[in-house]
Amino acid sequence: MRLFFLKTKSRVESSPGAESRWLVTDATRLLEGHLTMPSTEKRDTHHKALTLNLDASAFGSFAEIGAGQEVSHWFFVVGGASATVAKTISAYDKEVSDDLYGSGSRYVSRQRLEAMLDKEWAQLLTQLNKTRGMETRFFSFVDTVSARNFAGTNDPHGWVGLRFQLQPGGPPNDVLLHINMRDPSNVLQQEAIGILGVNLIYTALYELQTRESFLAGLAQDVVKERIEIDYVDLRGPVFERWDRRTLLAHLVKAGFAEAVFFPSKGPSLPPTEAVYKKAVVLAPGNFGHVDSAHSKVHMRLLASGIQELRKELGETNAAPAGFFCLSAAPFTSDEPAPEIPDLLARIDALLTAGGDVLLFRQRELYYMTALVNRYTQAPVRFVAGLSLFIRAFEGIYGNLEGTLLEALARLFAQNVRIYAYPMTSTELRERLKSLSASGWEWSETNGLVSATQLRRAPPLGHLFAYLLASNFLVPMQVPTTLGADA
């Protein structure tokens, strides 16, 4: 640790004032063996990179593909990078990348990211573990990114990964992220990735006390406005007590992601990959009842929607993907937002029944439409009980200049329709009462009400009739007695 003390002393002498005070404090804590840095104050990207450069125990490699070497660049800019950067590489050419990391996977994918992590980590330990392993916490940062291309025609997204040790010679831990970039230009996206990368390394080495501190440090100055994180995977002993599902739900609750995906079978994925280029059926709802009887009703609703879309597309097309859709926002404006344990209980009930789940940040259906249509041009269909459509129809859209008309235009954009699932007359009456919705009348058949039997007093009644006549609202005839909790 003597090398670190001398280097820090030199930097402090040339940096008077507030900066020198926090450097002295951090150096003292590190020399005493406390490898976790204080987190009482937010530090900008410059200070984070400099802190890492001044920590003689942290040493690693950087492999960045697709958006420049913006993360490693920070460590060179702030000074002292030779104490932190073992190697930096950018394999832009596909043949070069295949030679380094193997062929057979997409270049912006989890498979490519993990191949990069394995290769860089193995090389780092092979070259340096004998000489530095007793005193060094090694790390390997990698990313593979599709930033905005020159024509502006691609979907800017990427995979970001970090493998690191918390103690010299300790076991490795991994953080894998999928990100969507929101900045309008390539240059700004590169800048944002640089900030995110520094945040990730700094937070992993110094701010892993809690899930909240980890995500807050990761998101500082860049997530929400510039970068969306819609997938996190954590591996290694340091994360053994962290619940991955809670972390995913927190991404949505904290506004870091528009949606996250919970599969009933198979590996977890970003929502972008779950819906990519697929015909999609979405079953939105509150799903407050988590017993098996209600779960069977929910599955029957989703299965009916998938069957309806298969008939519409023809049997020769690929089977549509179906998802239950929950929202982290309150179901109505006068109730509190659900807490994460409550959301996970609802999600678990749907997963146990065999359904895949998308958890959205917003509750309005047109937000769900907007996200799914970012990643597929195939048909998108909602399947919902009549009461949910009525709620959307009667909603107050004060956040939109065009209010209801704009909400409907957004909802039905790009080949979107709603399959209206029948409800029992009793259930419909109770739901309308809870929604304080008036002006609706209906007839019934065997106790069931379909969309064609529902009427609304003018002037909204004219709009409702138009949606029916134009096939934006598609009535479903299901002759089974229903509970319409969905």
Residue pairs with C-beta under 8 A, 6 or more apart in sequence:
1 30
1 31
1 56
1 57
1 135
3 56
4 27
4 30
4 31
4 54
4 55
4 56
4 57
5 27
5 31
7 54
7 56
7 80
7 83
8 23
8 24
8 27
8 54
9 27
11 23
11 50
11 54
11 80
12 20
12 23
12 24
12 27
13 20
15 23
19 47
22 41
22 47
23 51
23 54
25 38
26 37
26 38
26 51
26 54
27 54
29 37
29 38
30 37
30 55
30 57
35 57
35 137
35 166
35 167
35 205
35 206
36 206
36 207
36 208
36 209
37 51
37 205
37 206
37 207
39 206
39 207
39 209
39 213
39 217
42 220
43 51
43 202
44 221
45 74
45 194
45 195
45 198
45 199
45 221
46 74
46 77
46 78
48 198
48 199
48 202
49 74
49 75
49 77
49 78
49 198
49 202
50 78
50 79
50 80
51 202
51 206
52 58
52 75
52 84
52 198
52 201
52 202
52 205
53 75
53 78
53 79
53 80
53 81
53 83
53 84
54 80
54 83
55 83
55 84
55 205
56 83
56 135
57 135
57 136
57 137
57 168
58 84
58 136
58 137
58 139
58 205
59 83
59 84
59 86
59 128
59 132
59 136
59 137
59 138
59 139
60 84
60 85
60 86
60 124
60 138
60 139
60 140
60 141
60 164
60 201
61 85
61 86
61 87
61 88
61 89
61 120
61 123
61 124
61 139
61 140
61 141
62 69
62 71
62 72
62 85
62 87
62 88
62 89
62 140
62 141
62 142
63 88
63 89
63 90
63 91
63 116
63 119
63 120
63 140
63 141
63 142
63 143
64 70
64 71
64 72
64 88
64 89
64 90
64 141
64 142
64 143
64 145
64 197
65 90
65 91
65 92
65 97
65 107
65 116
65 143
65 144
65 145
66 92
66 107
66 108
66 143
66 144
66 145
66 146
66 147
66 158
67 143
67 145
67 147
67 158
67 186
67 189
67 190
67 193
68 90
68 190
69 88
69 90
70 190
70 191
70 193
70 194
70 197
71 141
71 143
71 193
71 194
71 196
71 197
71 198
71 201
72 81
72 85
72 88
72 141
73 194
74 194
74 197
74 198
75 81
75 84
75 85
75 198
76 85
86 124
86 127
86 128
87 124
89 100
91 97
91 100
91 101
94 107
97 107
97 112
100 116
100 119
101 112
101 115
101 116
101 119
102 115
104 111
105 111
105 112
105 115
106 112
107 144
108 144
108 145
108 146
108 157
108 158
108 159
109 144
109 159
110 159
110 176
110 178
112 144
112 159
113 142
113 143
113 144
113 159
113 160
113 161
113 176
114 161
114 176
116 142
116 144
116 161
117 140
117 142
117 161
117 163
117 174
120 140
120 142
120 163
121 138
121 140
121 163
121 172
124 138
124 140
125 133
125 138
128 136
128 138
129 138
132 138
133 168
133 169
134 168
134 169
135 168
136 168
137 164
137 165
137 166
137 167
137 168
137 170
137 205
138 164
138 165
139 162
139 163
139 164
139 165
139 201
139 204
139 205
140 162
140 163
140 164
141 161
141 162
141 197
141 200
141 201
142 160
142 161
142 162
143 158
143 159
143 160
143 161
143 193
143 197
144 158
144 159
145 156
145 157
145 158
145 159
145 160
145 179
145 181
145 193
146 154
146 155
146 156
146 157
146 158
147 156
147 158
147 181
147 186
147 189
147 190
147 193
148 154
148 156
148 181
148 183
148 184
148 185
148 186
148 189
149 186
150 186
155 180
155 272
155 374
155 375
156 180
156 181
156 183
156 189
157 178
157 179
157 180
157 181
157 272
158 178
158 179
158 181
158 193
159 176
159 177
159 178
159 179
160 176
160 177
160 178
160 179
160 193
160 196
160 197
160 200
161 174
161 175
161 176
161 177
162 174
162 175
162 200
162 201
162 204
163 172
163 173
163 174
164 172
164 173
164 175
164 201
164 204
164 205
165 171
165 172
165 173
166 173
166 205
166 208
166 238
171 236
171 237
172 236
173 204
173 234
173 235
173 236
173 237
173 238
173 239
174 233
174 234
174 235
174 236
175 200
175 204
175 232
175 233
175 234
176 231
176 232
176 233
176 234
176 235
177 200
177 229
177 231
177 232
178 229
178 230
178 231
178 270
178 272
179 193
179 196
179 227
179 228
179 229
179 230
180 227
180 228
180 230
180 272
181 189
181 192
181 193
181 226
181 227
181 228
182 225
182 226
182 227
182 228
183 189
183 191
183 192
183 226
188 226
192 222
192 226
192 227
193 227
195 221
195 222
196 218
196 222
196 223
196 227
199 217
199 218
199 219
199 220
199 221
199 222
200 218
202 217
203 213
203 214
203 217
203 218
204 214
207 213
207 214
207 217
208 214
208 238
211 242
211 246
211 247
211 250
212 250
215 247
215 250
215 251
215 254
215 256
218 229
219 229
219 254
219 256
223 229
223 256
224 255
224 256
228 256
228 257
228 258
229 251
229 256
229 257
230 251
230 257
230 258
230 259
230 260
230 261
230 270
230 271
230 272
231 248
231 260
231 261
231 268
231 269
231 270
231 271
232 244
232 247
232 248
232 251
233 244
233 268
234 242
234 244
234 247
244 268
245 262
245 344
245 347
246 340
246 344
248 260
248 262
248 268
248 359
249 260
249 328
249 340
249 343
249 344
249 347
249 359
250 256
250 340
251 257
251 260
252 258
252 259
252 260
252 328
252 359
252 360
252 361
253 328
253 337
253 340
253 361
255 361
257 361
258 360
258 361
258 362
258 367
258 371
259 271
259 358
259 359
259 360
259 361
259 368
259 371
260 270
260 271
260 358
260 359
261 268
261 269
261 270
261 271
261 274
261 356
261 357
261 358
261 359
262 268
262 347
262 351
262 356
262 357
262 358
262 359
263 269
263 274
263 351
263 356
264 350
264 351
264 352
264 353
264 354
264 355
264 356
264 357
271 358
271 371
272 374
272 375
274 321
274 323
274 356
274 358
275 321
275 323
275 372
275 375
275 376
276 375
276 376
277 375
277 376
277 377
277 378
278 318
278 320
278 321
278 376
278 378
279 309
279 313
279 317
279 318
279 320
279 321
279 376
279 378
279 379
279 380
279 381
280 320
280 321
280 322
280 323
280 372
280 376
280 378
280 379
280 380
280 381
281 302
281 305
281 306
281 309
281 320
281 321
281 322
281 323
281 381
281 382
281 383
281 419
282 322
282 323
282 325
282 358
282 368
282 372
282 380
282 381
282 382
282 383
283 298
283 301
283 302
283 305
283 322
283 323
283 324
283 325
283 355
283 382
283 383
283 384
283 486
284 324
284 325
284 326
284 327
284 365
284 368
284 382
284 384
284 388
285 298
285 324
285 325
285 326
285 384
285 385
285 388
285 485
285 486
286 326
286 331
286 485
287 294
287 298
287 324
287 326
287 346
287 349
287 350
287 485
287 486
288 346
288 485
289 485
290 345
290 346
290 348
290 349
291 349
292 349
292 352
292 353
293 483
294 349
294 483
294 485
295 349
295 350
295 352
295 353
296 353
297 482
297 483
297 484
297 485
297 486
298 324
298 350
298 353
298 355
298 485
298 486
299 353
299 354
299 355
300 480
301 383
301 384
301 385
301 421
301 486
302 322
302 323
302 324
302 355
302 383
303 322
304 383
304 419
304 421
304 476
304 478
305 322
305 381
305 382
305 383
305 419
305 421
306 319
306 320
306 322
308 381
308 383
308 419
308 474
308 476
309 320
309 379
309 381
309 419
310 317
310 319
310 320
312 379
313 320
313 379
320 379
320 381
321 356
322 355
322 356
323 355
323 356
323 357
323 358
324 350
324 355
324 356
324 357
324 358
325 357
325 358
325 360
325 368
326 343
326 346
326 347
326 357
326 358
326 359
326 360
327 359
327 360
327 361
327 362
327 363
328 337
328 338
328 343
328 359
328 360
328 361
329 337
329 361
329 362
329 363
330 336
330 337
330 338
330 363
331 363
332 391
332 435
333 396
338 346
343 359
347 357
347 359
350 357
351 357
358 368
360 367
360 368
360 371
361 367
362 368
364 392
364 395
364 397
364 407
365 382
365 392
365 411
366 407
366 410
366 411
368 382
369 380
369 410
369 411
369 412
369 413
369 414
369 416
370 410
372 380
373 380
373 413
373 414
373 416
377 414
377 415
378 415
379 415
379 416
379 417
380 414
380 415
380 416
381 416
381 417
381 418
381 419
382 416
382 417
382 418
382 419
383 418
383 419
383 421
383 476
384 418
384 419
384 420
384 421
384 486
385 420
385 421
385 422
385 423
385 427
385 431
385 482
385 484
385 485
385 486
386 420
386 421
386 422
386 423
386 428
386 449
386 450
386 451
386 454
386 484
387 423
387 427
387 428
387 431
387 432
387 435
387 484
388 486
389 418
389 420
389 451
389 473
390 431
390 432
390 435
390 437
390 440
391 435
391 437
392 407
392 411
393 404
393 456
393 460
393 464
394 435
394 437
395 404
395 407
396 403
397 403
397 404
397 406
397 407
400 406
400 407
400 410
402 409
404 463
408 463
408 467
412 472
416 472
417 471
417 472
417 473
417 474
418 472
418 473
418 474
419 474
419 476
420 450
420 451
420 473
420 474
420 475
420 476
421 476
421 478
421 482
421 484
421 486
422 448
422 449
422 450
422 451
422 475
422 476
422 477
422 478
422 482
422 484
423 431
423 448
423 449
423 482
423 484
424 447
424 448
424 449
424 481
424 482
424 483
424 484
425 442
425 444
425 447
425 448
425 449
426 447
427 482
427 483
427 484
428 442
428 449
428 484
431 484
432 438
432 440
439 456
439 457
439 460
439 461
440 454
440 455
440 456
440 457
441 454
441 455
441 456
441 457
442 449
442 453
442 454
442 455
443 449
443 453
444 453
445 453
446 479
447 481
448 478
448 479
448 481
448 482
450 475
450 476
450 477
451 468
451 473
451 474
451 475
451 476
452 468
452 475
454 464
455 461
455 464
456 464
464 473
467 473
468 475
